[in-house]
Amino acid sequence: MYTVSITSQGQISIPAPIMRMINLRKNHKALVSIKEGKIMVEPVGDILALKGSLRTTKRRLSGRKLHDLFAAASIKGR
């Protein structure tokens, strides 16, 4: 158990041993919730860690093609 300070802006620092225990990393995201009156902090999985885990026979789209598809979808959504 660690004692931490709360800043005037409501921020706390998570001690390094706890970050290591729950696999939190600097500059990554975490989910914060309340459960039974306690603050819960959970690491958010990195989508890039899934790279290569799904196989397909489809060809990759170029960056330009992806950009065009997103642009067309955003116009339809208006």
C-alpha positions in Angstrom: 0.0 0.0 0.0 1.3 3.5 -0.9 0.3 6.9 0.2 0.1 9.4 -2.7 -0.6 13.1 -2.8 -3.6 14.6 -4.7 -2.7 17.8 -6.6 -4.9 20.9 -6.6 -6.1 19.7 -10.0 -7.2 16.3 -8.7 -4.2 14.4 -10.1 -2.2 11.6 -8.5 1.0 9.8 -9.4 0.8 6.0 -9.5 3.8 4.5 -7.9 6.2 2.7 -10.3 5.8 -0.7 -8.6 2.0 -0.6 -9.0 2.4 0.5 -12.7 4.6 -2.5 -13.3 2.2 -4.9 -11.5 -0.8 -3.9 -13.7 1.2 -3.3 -16.9 0.5 0.5 -17.1 3.0 2.4 -19.2 3.8 6.1 -19.6 1.9 7.9 -22.4 -0.6 5.0 -22.7 -4.3 5.1 -21.8 -6.1 3.7 -18.8 -9.7 3.2 -17.8 -10.8 4.8 -14.5 -14.0 3.7 -12.8 -15.6 3.3 -9.4 -16.5 -0.1 -8.0 -17.9 -0.5 -4.5 -16.7 3.0 -3.5 -13.1 2.4 -4.7 -11.3 3.9 -7.7 -10.3 1.3 -10.3 -7.5 1.9 -12.8 -7.1 -0.6 -15.7 -4.7 -0.4 -18.7 -6.3 0.0 -22.1 -5.0 -2.6 -24.5 -2.9 -1.2 -27.4 -4.6 -1.9 -30.7 -1.2 -2.1 -32.4 -0.4 -5.2 -30.3 -2.9 -7.1 -32.4 -0.9 -6.4 -35.6 -0.6 -9.6 -37.6 -3.0 -11.6 -35.4 -5.8 -11.7 -38.0 -5.0 -13.3 -41.4 -6.8 -12.3 -44.6 -6.4 -13.0 -48.3 -7.6 -9.4 -49.1 -5.1 -6.9 -50.4 -4.2 -3.9 -48.2 -5.6 -0.6 -48.9 -3.2 2.3 -49.7 -3.2 5.3 -47.3 -4.8 7.4 -50.1 -7.6 4.9 -50.6 -8.3 4.8 -46.8 -8.4 8.6 -46.7 -10.8 8.6 -49.6 -13.1 6.0 -48.0 -13.2 7.9 -44.7 -13.9 11.2 -46.4 -16.8 9.7 -48.3 -18.2 8.1 -45.2 -18.0 11.4 -43.3 -19.9 13.2 -46.1 -22.6 10.6 -46.0 -22.9 10.9 -42.2 -23.7 14.6 -42.3 
